[in-house]
């Protein structure tokens, strides 16, 4: 299950994609349109900037904008920057230690198959697909 942080980050990215220009979009405008607390969006925007998914500027004409075109972002990339790896079980996480039961595990192949389906779904879905 994805947290509100991941879901709201995706909403911010969609909002910016719908208004994709060279101008910065004020966070208060995004907060109003998305009906999300500006305070909470400040935390999310900070993480999106840190991940280089968006760029920000302060001041009179400040706000946020995408660093790339909407076609260049995958939904999986956005979610993983906010939520961490999208894995169904801990043993498939990138930093997981090899499970001592790996050779005897009857469910590992099922989890690997599910992981691949989930990964492919989110990484093949582009931000631009969500604004059409």
C-alpha positions, 0 to 999 in steps of 0.5 A: 500500500502506498502512503499519502506522501507517495500519492500526494507527490504524484498529484503534485507532479500531475499538477505541474505536468498539466501546467508544464511551462518555463514558469514556476507554479506557486505551491499555494496554487497547487495546494488549493487545486489539489485540496492538500495542506500547503504545509504538508506539500512543502515537505513533499516538494522538498523531497521532490527537489532533493530527488531532482524531479522538480526544481524550485525558486523562492521569491515573488515569482517563485514556486516549482516546475518539472525538470523534464518533460512529462513524457520523461517521468515514469510513475514508478520513478516518482513513487520509489523516490517517495516510498522507497523500493516497490517490492512485495516482500522484504527479501526482494529489496535491493539492499536485502541480505540473501535469505538463508531459505532462498533455495528452499523457498516455495514462494520466491518465484511467485514473488519475483514474478509479481514484483516484475509485473508491478515494476513493469506496470509502474515504470511503463506508465508515464506522467504524460499518460496521467494527464491525457 
